Amino acid sequence: MPLKRKKSELYTERQTVSLTPEQMRRLRELRSVRARKDGSLVHTTDLIRDAVNYYLAAQEDLPGSRRAIAKGIEAKVDALDGKVDAVAQMLAVFIERVTRRREQ
């Protein structure tokens, strides 16, 4: 069984962030909702970490993010579609030529 690390060992970097009163109100509200749902204490810092992770995963210009991966896959699928269309066109021309020769 792997050893479980303390949060203090995981999070070694520190950053101070100023929030608006509305942002803090929404964080407190979300914390309350999650605490009721899970039945456990939810820390605001965990909510902020979740928000940062979600934001980073959605950035298309950040290598390794979900959006960057999806964008790369989309480009490859588009290129593959173009190649399939070209091969389908070549096959149609080939079938047309063979059909014409048989009819002659």
SEMARMAR-596941 format. One record per residue: residue in three letters; x, z, y of N, C-alpha, C, CB in turn. Coordinates in nm, 3 decimals. Glycine has a CB too. Layout:
<nodes>
<node residuo="ALA" n_c1="X" n_c3="Z" n_c2="Y" ca_c1="X" ca_c3="Z" ca_c2="Y" c_c1="X" c_c3="Z" c_c2="Y" cb_c1="X" cb_c3="Z" cb_c2="Y"/>
...
</nodes>
This chain:
<nodes>
<node residuo="MET" n_c1="0.084" n_c3="0.000" n_c2="-0.118" ca_c1="0.000" ca_c3="0.000" ca_c2="0.000" c_c1="0.089" c_c3="0.000" c_c2="0.124" cb_c1="-0.096" cb_c3="0.122" cb_c2="0.000"/>
<node residuo="PRO" n_c1="0.067" n_c3="-0.096" n_c2="0.217" ca_c1="0.153" ca_c3="-0.102" ca_c2="0.336" c_c1="0.132" c_c3="0.020" c_c2="0.425" cb_c1="0.126" cb_c3="-0.231" cb_c2="0.416"/>
<node residuo="LEU" n_c1="0.239" n_c3="0.056" n_c2="0.495" ca_c1="0.231" ca_c3="0.168" ca_c2="0.587" c_c1="0.151" c_c3="0.128" c_c2="0.710" cb_c1="0.372" cb_c3="0.215" cb_c2="0.628"/>
<node residuo="LYS" n_c1="0.067" n_c3="0.216" n_c2="0.754" ca_c1="-0.014" ca_c3="0.191" ca_c2="0.873" c_c1="0.065" c_c3="0.239" c_c2="0.995" cb_c1="-0.153" cb_c3="0.261" cb_c2="0.865"/>
<node residuo="ARG" n_c1="0.080" n_c3="0.151" n_c2="1.092" ca_c1="0.155" ca_c3="0.185" ca_c2="1.213" c_c1="0.062" c_c3="0.244" c_c2="1.317" cb_c1="0.226" cb_c3="0.062" cb_c2="1.270"/>
<node residuo="LYS" n_c1="0.114" n_c3="0.336" n_c2="1.394" ca_c1="0.038" ca_c3="0.393" ca_c2="1.504" c_c1="0.025" c_c3="0.289" c_c2="1.615" cb_c1="0.107" cb_c3="0.522" cb_c2="1.557"/>
<node residuo="LYS" n_c1="-0.083" n_c3="0.302" n_c2="1.691" ca_c1="-0.102" ca_c3="0.211" ca_c2="1.804" c_c1="0.015" c_c3="0.221" c_c2="1.901" cb_c1="-0.233" cb_c3="0.242" cb_c2="1.877"/>
<node residuo="SER" n_c1="0.068" n_c3="0.342" n_c2="1.919" ca_c1="0.179" ca_c3="0.359" ca_c2="2.013" c_c1="0.302" c_c3="0.282" c_c2="1.969" cb_c1="0.213" cb_c3="0.508" cb_c2="2.027"/>
<node residuo="GLU" n_c1="0.313" n_c3="0.255" n_c2="1.838" ca_c1="0.426" ca_c3="0.176" ca_c2="1.788" c_c1="0.399" c_c3="0.027" c_c2="1.804" cb_c1="0.454" cb_c3="0.209" cb_c2="1.641"/>
<node residuo="LEU" n_c1="0.272" n_c3="-0.012" n_c2="1.803" ca_c1="0.237" ca_c3="-0.154" ca_c2="1.816" c_c1="0.247" c_c3="-0.201" c_c2="1.960" cb_c1="0.095" cb_c3="-0.177" cb_c2="1.764"/>
<node residuo="TYR" n_c1="0.200" n_c3="-0.119" n_c2="2.051" ca_c1="0.191" ca_c3="-0.159" ca_c2="2.191" c_c1="0.303" c_c3="-0.094" c_c2="2.271" cb_c1="0.054" cb_c3="-0.121" cb_c2="2.250"/>
<node residuo="THR" n_c1="0.412" n_c3="-0.165" n_c2="2.283" ca_c1="0.529" ca_c3="-0.111" ca_c2="2.352" c_c1="0.542" c_c3="-0.164" c_c2="2.494" cb_c1="0.655" cb_c3="-0.141" cb_c2="2.273"/>
<node residuo="GLU" n_c1="0.470" n_c3="-0.270" n_c2="2.525" ca_c1="0.476" ca_c3="-0.328" ca_c2="2.660" c_c1="0.367" c_c3="-0.266" c_c2="2.745" cb_c1="0.460" cb_c3="-0.483" cb_c2="2.655"/>
<node residuo="ARG" n_c1="0.398" n_c3="-0.249" n_c2="2.872" ca_c1="0.305" ca_c3="-0.184" ca_c2="2.963" c_c1="0.278" c_c3="-0.273" c_c2="3.084" cb_c1="0.359" cb_c3="-0.048" cb_c2="3.008"/>
<node residuo="GLN" n_c1="0.152" n_c3="-0.276" n_c2="3.127" ca_c1="0.114" ca_c3="-0.355" ca_c2="3.244" c_c1="0.001" c_c3="-0.283" c_c2="3.316" cb_c1="0.071" cb_c3="-0.501" cb_c2="3.203"/>
<node residuo="THR" n_c1="0.011" n_c3="-0.273" n_c2="3.445" ca_c1="-0.094" ca_c3="-0.212" ca_c2="3.524" c_c1="-0.184" c_c3="-0.322" c_c2="3.579" cb_c1="-0.035" cb_c3="-0.124" cb_c2="3.638"/>
<node residuo="VAL" n_c1="-0.313" n_c3="-0.303" n_c2="3.566" ca_c1="-0.410" ca_c3="-0.402" ca_c2="3.612" c_c1="-0.515" c_c3="-0.331" c_c2="3.697" cb_c1="-0.476" cb_c3="-0.478" cb_c2="3.492"/>
<node residuo="SER" n_c1="-0.544" n_c3="-0.387" n_c2="3.812" ca_c1="-0.651" ca_c3="-0.333" ca_c2="3.896" c_c1="-0.779" c_c3="-0.409" c_c2="3.867" cb_c1="-0.614" cb_c3="-0.342" cb_c2="4.048"/>
<node residuo="LEU" n_c1="-0.889" n_c3="-0.335" n_c2="3.856" ca_c1="-1.019" ca_c3="-0.394" ca_c2="3.826" c_c1="-1.118" c_c3="-0.359" c_c2="3.936" cb_c1="-1.071" cb_c3="-0.348" cb_c2="3.689"/>
<node residuo="THR" n_c1="-1.219" n_c3="-0.441" n_c2="3.949" ca_c1="-1.325" ca_c3="-0.411" ca_c2="4.046" c_c1="-1.417" c_c3="-0.304" c_c2="3.986" cb_c1="-1.406" cb_c3="-0.541" cb_c2="4.083"/>
<node residuo="PRO" n_c1="-1.493" n_c3="-0.236" n_c2="4.071" ca_c1="-1.589" ca_c3="-0.139" ca_c2="4.018" c_c1="-1.688" c_c3="-0.203" c_c2="3.921" cb_c1="-1.665" cb_c3="-0.074" cb_c2="4.133"/>
<node residuo="GLU" n_c1="-1.728" n_c3="-0.327" n_c2="3.948" ca_c1="-1.821" ca_c3="-0.397" ca_c2="3.858" c_c1="-1.756" c_c3="-0.422" c_c2="3.721" cb_c1="-1.865" cb_c3="-0.532" cb_c2="3.920"/>
<node residuo="GLN" n_c1="-1.630" n_c3="-0.462" n_c2="3.720" ca_c1="-1.560" ca_c3="-0.483" ca_c2="3.592" c_c1="-1.551" c_c3="-0.352" c_c2="3.514" cb_c1="-1.419" cb_c3="-0.540" cb_c2="3.617"/>
<node residuo="MET" n_c1="-1.521" n_c3="-0.244" n_c2="3.582" ca_c1="-1.513" ca_c3="-0.113" ca_c2="3.515" c_c1="-1.650" c_c3="-0.072" c_c2="3.462" cb_c1="-1.457" cb_c3="-0.006" cb_c2="3.611"/>
<node residuo="ARG" n_c1="-1.754" n_c3="-0.095" n_c2="3.540" ca_c1="-1.889" ca_c3="-0.061" ca_c2="3.495" c_c1="-1.924" c_c3="-0.138" c_c2="3.368" cb_c1="-1.993" cb_c3="-0.092" cb_c2="3.606"/>
<node residuo="ARG" n_c1="-1.890" n_c3="-0.266" n_c2="3.366" ca_c1="-1.919" ca_c3="-0.348" ca_c2="3.249" c_c1="-1.837" c_c3="-0.305" c_c2="3.128" cb_c1="-1.893" cb_c3="-0.496" cb_c2="3.279"/>
<node residuo="LEU" n_c1="-1.712" n_c3="-0.267" n_c2="3.151" ca_c1="-1.629" ca_c3="-0.217" ca_c2="3.041" c_c1="-1.686" c_c3="-0.087" c_c2="2.984" cb_c1="-1.484" cb_c3="-0.194" cb_c2="3.089"/>
<node residuo="ARG" n_c1="-1.729" n_c3="0.004" n_c2="3.073" ca_c1="-1.788" ca_c3="0.130" ca_c2="3.027" c_c1="-1.917" c_c3="0.103" c_c2="2.949" cb_c1="-1.816" cb_c3="0.224" cb_c2="3.146"/>
<node residuo="GLU" n_c1="-1.995" n_c3="0.009" n_c2="2.998" ca_c1="-2.119" ca_c3="-0.027" ca_c2="2.929" c_c1="-2.090" c_c3="-0.085" c_c2="2.791" cb_c1="-2.200" cb_c3="-0.128" cb_c2="3.012"/>
<node residuo="LEU" n_c1="-1.994" n_c3="-0.174" n_c2="2.784" ca_c1="-1.955" ca_c3="-0.233" ca_c2="2.655" c_c1="-1.901" c_c3="-0.126" c_c2="2.561" cb_c1="-1.851" cb_c3="-0.343" cb_c2="2.676"/>
<node residuo="ARG" n_c1="-1.822" n_c3="-0.036" n_c2="2.614" ca_c1="-1.766" ca_c3="0.074" ca_c2="2.533" c_c1="-1.880" c_c3="0.158" c_c2="2.475" cb_c1="-1.672" cb_c3="0.164" cb_c2="2.619"/>
<node residuo="SER" n_c1="-1.981" n_c3="0.187" n_c2="2.554" ca_c1="-2.096" ca_c3="0.265" ca_c2="2.506" c_c1="-2.172" c_c3="0.192" c_c2="2.396" cb_c1="-2.189" cb_c3="0.297" cb_c2="2.620"/>
<node residuo="VAL" n_c1="-2.194" n_c3="0.063" n_c2="2.418" ca_c1="-2.266" ca_c3="-0.017" ca_c2="2.319" c_c1="-2.190" c_c3="-0.019" c_c2="2.187" cb_c1="-2.289" cb_c3="-0.162" cb_c2="2.371"/>
<node residuo="ARG" n_c1="-2.061" n_c3="-0.044" n_c2="2.194" ca_c1="-1.981" ca_c3="-0.049" ca_c2="2.071" c_c1="-1.973" c_c3="0.087" c_c2="2.003" cb_c1="-1.840" cb_c3="-0.100" cb_c2="2.101"/>
<node residuo="ALA" n_c1="-1.964" n_c3="0.193" n_c2="2.082" ca_c1="-1.958" ca_c3="0.328" ca_c2="2.025" c_c1="-2.088" c_c3="0.360" c_c2="1.951" cb_c1="-1.932" cb_c3="0.433" cb_c2="2.135"/>
<node residuo="ARG" n_c1="-2.202" n_c3="0.321" n_c2="2.009" ca_c1="-2.330" ca_c3="0.344" ca_c2="1.941" c_c1="-2.340" c_c3="0.261" c_c2="1.814" cb_c1="-2.447" cb_c3="0.309" cb_c2="2.035"/>
<node residuo="LYS" n_c1="-2.293" n_c3="0.138" n_c2="1.822" ca_c1="-2.301" ca_c3="0.046" ca_c2="1.708" c_c1="-2.210" c_c3="0.091" c_c2="1.593" cb_c1="-2.264" cb_c3="-0.096" cb_c2="1.752"/>
<node residuo="ASP" n_c1="-2.084" n_c3="0.126" n_c2="1.627" ca_c1="-1.986" ca_c3="0.163" ca_c2="1.525" c_c1="-1.989" c_c3="0.312" c_c2="1.491" cb_c1="-1.848" cb_c3="0.125" cb_c2="1.572"/>
<node residuo="GLY" n_c1="-2.042" n_c3="0.390" n_c2="1.582" ca_c1="-2.044" ca_c3="0.534" ca_c2="1.560" c_c1="-1.909" c_c3="0.600" c_c2="1.579" cb_c1="-2.095" cb_c3="0.562" cb_c2="1.424"/>
<node residuo="SER" n_c1="-1.816" n_c3="0.529" n_c2="1.643" ca_c1="-1.683" ca_c3="0.586" ca_c2="1.665" c_c1="-1.643" c_c3="0.569" c_c2="1.811" cb_c1="-1.579" cb_c3="0.520" cb_c2="1.571"/>
<node residuo="LEU" n_c1="-1.542" n_c3="0.643" n_c2="1.850" ca_c1="-1.492" ca_c3="0.637" ca_c2="1.987" c_c1="-1.422" c_c3="0.504" c_c2="2.010" cb_c1="-1.397" cb_c3="0.755" cb_c2="2.016"/>
<node residuo="VAL" n_c1="-1.459" n_c3="0.437" n_c2="2.116" ca_c1="-1.398" ca_c3="0.310" ca_c2="2.153" c_c1="-1.325" c_c3="0.331" c_c2="2.286" cb_c1="-1.505" cb_c3="0.194" cb_c2="2.163"/>
<node residuo="HIS" n_c1="-1.200" n_c3="0.293" n_c2="2.290" ca_c1="-1.120" ca_c3="0.309" ca_c2="2.412" c_c1="-1.130" c_c3="0.184" c_c2="2.499" cb_c1="-0.973" cb_c3="0.338" cb_c2="2.377"/>
<node residuo="THR" n_c1="-1.134" n_c3="0.205" n_c2="2.628" ca_c1="-1.138" ca_c3="0.094" ca_c2="2.723" c_c1="-1.016" c_c3="0.005" c_c2="2.706" cb_c1="-1.147" cb_c3="0.147" cb_c2="2.867"/>
<node residuo="THR" n_c1="-0.901" n_c3="0.066" n_c2="2.678" ca_c1="-0.779" ca_c3="-0.015" ca_c2="2.660" c_c1="-0.794" c_c3="-0.112" c_c2="2.544" cb_c1="-0.657" cb_c3="0.076" cb_c2="2.637"/>
<node residuo="ASP" n_c1="-0.863" n_c3="-0.070" n_c2="2.438" ca_c1="-0.886" ca_c3="-0.161" ca_c2="2.325" c_c1="-0.974" c_c3="-0.278" c_c2="2.366" cb_c1="-0.950" cb_c3="-0.087" cb_c2="2.207"/>
<node residuo="LEU" n_c1="-1.075" n_c3="-0.250" n_c2="2.449" ca_c1="-1.161" ca_c3="-0.358" ca_c2="2.499" c_c1="-1.081" c_c3="-0.456" c_c2="2.585" cb_c1="-1.279" cb_c3="-0.301" cb_c2="2.580"/>
<node residuo="ILE" n_c1="-0.993" n_c3="-0.402" n_c2="2.668" ca_c1="-0.910" ca_c3="-0.488" ca_c2="2.753" c_c1="-0.816" c_c3="-0.572" c_c2="2.668" cb_c1="-0.829" cb_c3="-0.404" cb_c2="2.855"/>
<node residuo="ARG" n_c1="-0.756" n_c3="-0.512" n_c2="2.566" ca_c1="-0.668" ca_c3="-0.588" ca_c2="2.475" c_c1="-0.747" c_c3="-0.699" c_c2="2.406" cb_c1="-0.604" cb_c3="-0.494" cb_c2="2.368"/>
<node residuo="ASP" n_c1="-0.868" n_c3="-0.668" n_c2="2.360" ca_c1="-0.952" ca_c3="-0.770" ca_c2="2.297" c_c1="-0.980" c_c3="-0.884" c_c2="2.394" cb_c1="-1.085" cb_c3="-0.709" cb_c2="2.249"/>
<node residuo="ALA" n_c1="-1.010" n_c3="-0.849" n_c2="2.518" ca_c1="-1.039" ca_c3="-0.952" ca_c2="2.619" c_c1="-0.917" c_c3="-1.040" c_c2="2.644" cb_c1="-1.085" cb_c3="-0.887" cb_c2="2.752"/>
<node residuo="VAL" n_c1="-0.799" n_c3="-0.979" n_c2="2.652" ca_c1="-0.675" ca_c3="-1.055" ca_c2="2.675" c_c1="-0.648" c_c3="-1.146" c_c2="2.555" cb_c1="-0.554" cb_c3="-0.959" cb_c2="2.698"/>
<node residuo="ASN" n_c1="-0.665" n_c3="-1.094" n_c2="2.434" ca_c1="-0.643" ca_c3="-1.176" ca_c2="2.313" c_c1="-0.740" c_c3="-1.293" c_c2="2.309" cb_c1="-0.658" cb_c3="-1.090" cb_c2="2.186"/>
<node residuo="TYR" n_c1="-0.866" n_c3="-1.268" n_c2="2.342" ca_c1="-0.967" ca_c3="-1.375" ca_c2="2.344" c_c1="-0.930" c_c3="-1.480" c_c2="2.448" cb_c1="-1.107" cb_c3="-1.317" cb_c2="2.373"/>
<node residuo="TYR" n_c1="-0.890" n_c3="-1.435" n_c2="2.566" ca_c1="-0.851" ca_c3="-1.528" ca_c2="2.673" c_c1="-0.732" c_c3="-1.613" c_c2="2.630" cb_c1="-0.817" cb_c3="-1.450" cb_c2="2.802"/>
<node residuo="LEU" n_c1="-0.630" n_c3="-1.549" n_c2="2.574" ca_c1="-0.510" ca_c3="-1.623" ca_c2="2.534" c_c1="-0.540" c_c3="-1.723" c_c2="2.423" cb_c1="-0.401" cb_c3="-1.525" cb_c2="2.487"/>
<node residuo="ALA" n_c1="-0.628" n_c3="-1.687" n_c2="2.331" ca_c1="-0.663" ca_c3="-1.778" ca_c2="2.222" c_c1="-0.737" c_c3="-1.901" c_c2="2.272" cb_c1="-0.749" cb_c3="-1.706" cb_c2="2.119"/>
<node residuo="ALA" n_c1="-0.801" n_c3="-1.889" n_c2="2.388" ca_c1="-0.881" ca_c3="-2.000" ca_c2="2.442" c_c1="-0.801" c_c3="-2.093" c_c2="2.533" cb_c1="-0.999" cb_c3="-1.946" cb_c2="2.519"/>
<node residuo="GLN" n_c1="-0.675" n_c3="-2.065" n_c2="2.556" ca_c1="-0.595" ca_c3="-2.147" ca_c2="2.648" c_c1="-0.537" c_c3="-2.268" c_c2="2.577" cb_c1="-0.481" cb_c3="-2.064" cb_c2="2.710"/>
<node residuo="GLU" n_c1="-0.572" n_c3="-2.388" n_c2="2.625" ca_c1="-0.525" ca_c3="-2.509" ca_c2="2.558" c_c1="-0.379" c_c3="-2.540" c_c2="2.588" cb_c1="-0.610" cb_c3="-2.626" cb_c2="2.597"/>
<node residuo="ASP" n_c1="-0.325" n_c3="-2.485" n_c2="2.696" ca_c1="-0.185" ca_c3="-2.514" ca_c2="2.729" c_c1="-0.089" c_c3="-2.411" c_c2="2.673" cb_c1="-0.167" cb_c3="-2.523" cb_c2="2.879"/>
<node residuo="LEU" n_c1="-0.139" n_c3="-2.317" n_c2="2.593" ca_c1="-0.056" ca_c3="-2.214" ca_c2="2.531" c_c1="-0.033" c_c3="-2.253" c_c2="2.385" cb_c1="-0.122" cb_c3="-2.073" cb_c2="2.542"/>
<node residuo="PRO" n_c1="0.091" n_c3="-2.293" n_c2="2.349" ca_c1="0.117" ca_c3="-2.335" ca_c2="2.210" c_c1="0.073" c_c3="-2.228" c_c2="2.110" cb_c1="0.267" cb_c3="-2.366" cb_c2="2.190"/>
<node residuo="GLY" n_c1="0.005" n_c3="-2.272" n_c2="2.005" ca_c1="-0.039" ca_c3="-2.181" ca_c2="1.901" c_c1="-0.177" c_c3="-2.123" c_c2="1.925" cb_c1="0.058" cb_c3="-2.071" cb_c2="1.888"/>
<node residuo="SER" n_c1="-0.236" n_c3="-2.147" n_c2="2.042" ca_c1="-0.371" ca_c3="-2.096" ca_c2="2.068" c_c1="-0.472" c_c3="-2.180" c_c2="1.991" cb_c1="-0.403" cb_c3="-2.097" cb_c2="2.220"/>
<node residuo="ARG" n_c1="-0.588" n_c3="-2.124" n_c2="1.968" ca_c1="-0.691" ca_c3="-2.199" ca_c2="1.896" c_c1="-0.725" c_c3="-2.329" c_c2="1.965" cb_c1="-0.817" cb_c3="-2.114" cb_c2="1.881"/>
<node residuo="ARG" n_c1="-0.736" n_c3="-2.323" n_c2="2.097" ca_c1="-0.772" ca_c3="-2.444" ca_c2="2.171" c_c1="-0.662" c_c3="-2.549" c_c2="2.161" cb_c1="-0.799" cb_c3="-2.410" cb_c2="2.318"/>
<node residuo="ALA" n_c1="-0.535" n_c3="-2.507" n_c2="2.168" ca_c1="-0.425" ca_c3="-2.603" ca_c2="2.156" c_c1="-0.423" c_c3="-2.666" c_c2="2.017" cb_c1="-0.290" cb_c3="-2.533" cb_c2="2.185"/>
<node residuo="ILE" n_c1="-0.448" n_c3="-2.584" n_c2="1.915" ca_c1="-0.452" ca_c3="-2.636" ca_c2="1.778" c_c1="-0.568" c_c3="-2.733" c_c2="1.762" cb_c1="-0.464" cb_c3="-2.520" cb_c2="1.676"/>
<node residuo="ALA" n_c1="-0.686" n_c3="-2.695" n_c2="1.814" ca_c1="-0.803" ca_c3="-2.782" ca_c2="1.805" c_c1="-0.780" c_c3="-2.913" c_c2="1.880" cb_c1="-0.927" cb_c3="-2.712" cb_c2="1.862"/>
<node residuo="LYS" n_c1="-0.716" n_c3="-2.904" n_c2="1.996" ca_c1="-0.688" ca_c3="-3.025" ca_c2="2.075" c_c1="-0.593" c_c3="-3.117" c_c2="1.998" cb_c1="-0.628" cb_c3="-2.988" cb_c2="2.214"/>
<node residuo="GLY" n_c1="-0.491" n_c3="-3.059" n_c2="1.934" ca_c1="-0.398" ca_c3="-3.138" ca_c2="1.855" c_c1="-0.466" c_c3="-3.204" c_c2="1.736" cb_c1="-0.284" cb_c3="-3.052" cb_c2="1.807"/>
<node residuo="ILE" n_c1="-0.552" n_c3="-3.130" n_c2="1.670" ca_c1="-0.625" ca_c3="-3.185" ca_c2="1.555" c_c1="-0.719" c_c3="-3.294" c_c2="1.601" cb_c1="-0.703" cb_c3="-3.074" cb_c2="1.481"/>
<node residuo="GLU" n_c1="-0.785" n_c3="-3.272" n_c2="1.714" ca_c1="-0.877" ca_c3="-3.372" ca_c2="1.768" c_c1="-0.804" c_c3="-3.503" c_c2="1.797" cb_c1="-0.945" cb_c3="-3.320" cb_c2="1.895"/>
<node residuo="ALA" n_c1="-0.685" n_c3="-3.492" n_c2="1.854" ca_c1="-0.607" ca_c3="-3.613" ca_c2="1.884" c_c1="-0.568" c_c3="-3.685" c_c2="1.755" cb_c1="-0.480" cb_c3="-3.577" cb_c2="1.964"/>
<node residuo="LYS" n_c1="-0.531" n_c3="-3.609" n_c2="1.652" ca_c1="-0.495" ca_c3="-3.671" ca_c2="1.524" c_c1="-0.616" c_c3="-3.736" c_c2="1.457" cb_c1="-0.433" cb_c3="-3.566" cb_c2="1.430"/>
<node residuo="VAL" n_c1="-0.730" n_c3="-3.672" n_c2="1.466" ca_c1="-0.852" ca_c3="-3.730" ca_c2="1.408" c_c1="-0.889" c_c3="-3.858" c_c2="1.482" cb_c1="-0.970" cb_c3="-3.628" cb_c2="1.414"/>
<node residuo="ASP" n_c1="-0.876" n_c3="-3.858" n_c2="1.615" ca_c1="-0.904" ca_c3="-3.979" ca_c2="1.693" c_c1="-0.811" c_c3="-4.093" c_c2="1.652" cb_c1="-0.890" cb_c3="-3.951" cb_c2="1.843"/>
<node residuo="ALA" n_c1="-0.683" n_c3="-4.061" n_c2="1.634" ca_c1="-0.586" ca_c3="-4.163" ca_c2="1.592" c_c1="-0.620" c_c3="-4.215" c_c2="1.453" cb_c1="-0.442" cb_c3="-4.106" cb_c2="1.594"/>
<node residuo="LEU" n_c1="-0.658" n_c3="-4.125" n_c2="1.364" ca_c1="-0.695" ca_c3="-4.163" ca_c2="1.229" c_c1="-0.821" c_c3="-4.249" c_c2="1.230" cb_c1="-0.716" cb_c3="-4.038" cb_c2="1.141"/>
<node residuo="ASP" n_c1="-0.918" n_c3="-4.216" n_c2="1.313" ca_c1="-1.039" ca_c3="-4.298" ca_c2="1.327" c_c1="-1.004" c_c3="-4.441" c_c2="1.368" cb_c1="-1.135" cb_c3="-4.236" cb_c2="1.430"/>
<node residuo="GLY" n_c1="-0.911" n_c3="-4.452" n_c2="1.462" ca_c1="-0.868" ca_c3="-4.585" ca_c2="1.506" c_c1="-0.805" c_c3="-4.664" c_c2="1.392" cb_c1="-0.769" cb_c3="-4.574" cb_c2="1.621"/>
<node residuo="LYS" n_c1="-0.723" n_c3="-4.598" n_c2="1.312" ca_c1="-0.660" ca_c3="-4.665" ca_c2="1.198" c_c1="-0.762" c_c3="-4.705" c_c2="1.094" cb_c1="-0.553" cb_c3="-4.576" cb_c2="1.135"/>
<node residuo="VAL" n_c1="-0.858" n_c3="-4.618" n_c2="1.067" ca_c1="-0.963" ca_c3="-4.650" ca_c2="0.969" c_c1="-1.046" c_c3="-4.769" c_c2="1.019" cb_c1="-1.055" cb_c3="-4.527" cb_c2="0.945"/>
<node residuo="ASP" n_c1="-1.077" n_c3="-4.771" n_c2="1.146" ca_c1="-1.151" ca_c3="-4.885" ca_c2="1.202" c_c1="-1.072" c_c3="-5.015" c_c2="1.186" cb_c1="-1.183" cb_c3="-4.860" cb_c2="1.351"/>
<node residuo="ALA" n_c1="-0.941" n_c3="-5.009" n_c2="1.211" ca_c1="-0.857" ca_c3="-5.129" ca_c2="1.198" c_c1="-0.853" c_c3="-5.177" c_c2="1.053" cb_c1="-0.715" cb_c3="-5.101" cb_c2="1.248"/>
<node residuo="VAL" n_c1="-0.841" n_c3="-5.085" n_c2="0.959" ca_c1="-0.837" ca_c3="-5.122" ca_c2="0.818" c_c1="-0.973" c_c3="-5.176" c_c2="0.775" cb_c1="-0.798" cb_c3="-4.999" cb_c2="0.730"/>
<node residuo="ALA" n_c1="-1.081" n_c3="-5.116" n_c2="0.824" ca_c1="-1.215" ca_c3="-5.165" ca_c2="0.791" c_c1="-1.234" c_c3="-5.308" c_c2="0.844" cb_c1="-1.323" cb_c3="-5.072" cb_c2="0.851"/>
<node residuo="GLN" n_c1="-1.184" n_c3="-5.333" n_c2="0.963" ca_c1="-1.193" ca_c3="-5.468" ca_c2="1.022" c_c1="-1.112" c_c3="-5.567" c_c2="0.936" cb_c1="-1.140" cb_c3="-5.469" cb_c2="1.170"/>
<node residuo="MET" n_c1="-0.992" n_c3="-5.528" n_c2="0.895" ca_c1="-0.909" ca_c3="-5.616" ca_c2="0.810" c_c1="-0.978" c_c3="-5.642" c_c2="0.677" cb_c1="-0.769" cb_c3="-5.554" cb_c2="0.787"/>
<node residuo="LEU" n_c1="-1.041" n_c3="-5.540" n_c2="0.620" ca_c1="-1.112" ca_c3="-5.556" ca_c2="0.494" c_c1="-1.230" c_c3="-5.651" c_c2="0.510" cb_c1="-1.161" cb_c3="-5.420" cb_c2="0.442"/>
<node residuo="ALA" n_c1="-1.303" n_c3="-5.639" n_c2="0.620" ca_c1="-1.417" ca_c3="-5.728" ca_c2="0.645" c_c1="-1.370" c_c3="-5.873" c_c2="0.656" cb_c1="-1.491" cb_c3="-5.686" cb_c2="0.774"/>
<node residuo="VAL" n_c1="-1.258" n_c3="-5.897" n_c2="0.725" ca_c1="-1.203" ca_c3="-6.033" ca_c2="0.738" c_c1="-1.161" c_c3="-6.084" c_c2="0.602" cb_c1="-1.083" cb_c3="-6.035" cb_c2="0.837"/>
<node residuo="PHE" n_c1="-1.097" n_c3="-6.000" n_c2="0.522" ca_c1="-1.052" ca_c3="-6.039" ca_c2="0.388" c_c1="-1.172" c_c3="-6.077" c_c2="0.300" cb_c1="-0.972" cb_c3="-5.924" cb_c2="0.323"/>
<node residuo="ILE" n_c1="-1.276" n_c3="-5.993" n_c2="0.302" ca_c1="-1.396" ca_c3="-6.020" ca_c2="0.222" c_c1="-1.461" c_c3="-6.151" c_c2="0.266" cb_c1="-1.497" cb_c3="-5.903" cb_c2="0.232"/>
<node residuo="GLU" n_c1="-1.464" n_c3="-6.174" n_c2="0.396" ca_c1="-1.522" ca_c3="-6.298" ca_c2="0.449" c_c1="-1.444" c_c3="-6.420" c_c2="0.400" cb_c1="-1.524" cb_c3="-6.295" cb_c2="0.604"/>
<node residuo="ARG" n_c1="-1.311" n_c3="-6.413" n_c2="0.401" ca_c1="-1.228" ca_c3="-6.525" ca_c2="0.354" c_c1="-1.249" c_c3="-6.551" c_c2="0.205" cb_c1="-1.078" cb_c3="-6.497" cb_c2="0.381"/>
<node residuo="VAL" n_c1="-1.251" n_c3="-6.444" n_c2="0.126" ca_c1="-1.271" ca_c3="-6.459" ca_c2="-0.018" c_c1="-1.408" c_c3="-6.519" c_c2="-0.046" cb_c1="-1.256" cb_c3="-6.322" cb_c2="-0.091"/>
<node residuo="THR" n_c1="-1.509" n_c3="-6.474" n_c2="0.026" ca_c1="-1.645" ca_c3="-6.525" ca_c2="0.008" c_c1="-1.652" c_c3="-6.673" c_c2="0.043" cb_c1="-1.743" cb_c3="-6.445" cb_c2="0.094"/>
<node residuo="ARG" n_c1="-1.585" n_c3="-6.713" n_c2="0.151" ca_c1="-1.585" ca_c3="-6.853" ca_c2="0.192" c_c1="-1.515" c_c3="-6.940" c_c2="0.087" cb_c1="-1.516" cb_c3="-6.869" cb_c2="0.329"/>
<node residuo="ARG" n_c1="-1.406" n_c3="-6.894" n_c2="0.032" ca_c1="-1.332" ca_c3="-6.972" ca_c2="-0.070" c_c1="-1.418" c_c3="-6.990" c_c2="-0.195" cb_c1="-1.198" cb_c3="-6.903" cb_c2="-0.107"/>
<node residuo="ARG" n_c1="-1.492" n_c3="-6.888" n_c2="-0.232" ca_c1="-1.576" ca_c3="-6.899" ca_c2="-0.351" c_c1="-1.690" c_c3="-6.998" c_c2="-0.329" cb_c1="-1.632" cb_c3="-6.761" cb_c2="-0.389"/>
<node residuo="GLU" n_c1="-1.738" n_c3="-7.002" n_c2="-0.207" ca_c1="-1.849" ca_c3="-7.092" ca_c2="-0.176" c_c1="-1.804" c_c3="-7.238" c_c2="-0.169" cb_c1="-1.914" cb_c3="-7.052" cb_c2="-0.044"/>
<node residuo="GLN" n_c1="-1.677" n_c3="-7.261" n_c2="-0.147" ca_c1="-1.628" ca_c3="-7.400" ca_c2="-0.134" c_c1="-1.613" c_c3="-7.467" c_c2="-0.264" cb_c1="-1.498" cb_c3="-7.404" cb_c2="-0.062"/>
</nodes>
